[in-house]
């Protein structure tokens, strides 16, 4: 019942009882990385954005999530 995935860089095994939690977190992380990519392409500095150590980055991400419906 465990989840096993792999590619040319390695293999990961996710215990079945953690699969939903891991999937949810991965979805959230993908959305955040899409947000960061968009902002950097717009010319924003990575400093304070990734990781989001600047409180404004967190506020901007929340607004982006709402705007994009993610």
C-alpha positions in Angstrom: 0.0 0.0 0.0 3.0 2.3 0.1 3.7 4.8 -2.7 6.9 4.2 -4.6 8.2 6.7 -7.2 11.5 7.2 -8.9 13.4 8.8 -11.7 17.0 9.0 -12.9 18.0 10.8 -9.7 16.6 8.4 -7.1 13.6 6.6 -5.5 11.3 7.7 -2.8 8.9 5.5 -0.8 6.0 7.2 1.0 4.2 5.1 3.6 0.5 4.7 2.8 -0.6 6.4 6.0 1.3 9.6 5.0 0.4 9.7 1.3 -2.5 12.2 1.6 -0.4 14.6 3.8 2.6 14.4 1.5 0.4 15.0 -1.6 -1.2 18.1 0.0 2.1 19.5 1.0 3.6 18.8 -2.4 0.7 20.6 -4.1 1.2 23.6 -1.8 4.9 23.7 -2.5 4.3 23.5 -6.3 2.0 26.5 -6.1 4.5 28.4 -4.0 7.3 27.6 -6.5 5.1 28.7 -9.4 4.4 32.0 -7.5 8.2 32.5 -6.9 9.0 31.8 -10.6 6.4 34.3 -11.7 7.7 37.0 -9.4 11.3 36.5 -10.3 10.4 36.6 -14.0 8.7 40.0 -13.3 12.1 41.2 -11.9 11.6 40.6 -8.1 14.7 39.7 -6.1 14.9 36.2 -4.7 16.0 37.7 -1.3 13.2 37.3 1.2 11.1 35.6 -1.4 12.6 32.1 -1.4 12.5 31.1 1.3 9.8 33.5 2.3 11.6 35.2 5.1 10.0 38.6 4.3 6.5 38.9 5.7 5.4 40.7 2.6 6.2 37.6 0.5 3.8 35.6 2.6 1.1 38.3 2.1 1.8 38.4 -1.6 1.6 34.6 -1.9 -1.8 34.5 -0.2 -3.1 37.2 -2.5 -1.7 35.3 -5.5 -3.4 32.1 -4.4 -6.7 33.9 -4.2 -6.2 35.6 -7.5 -5.2 32.4 -9.3 -7.8 30.2 -7.6 -5.2 27.8 -6.4 
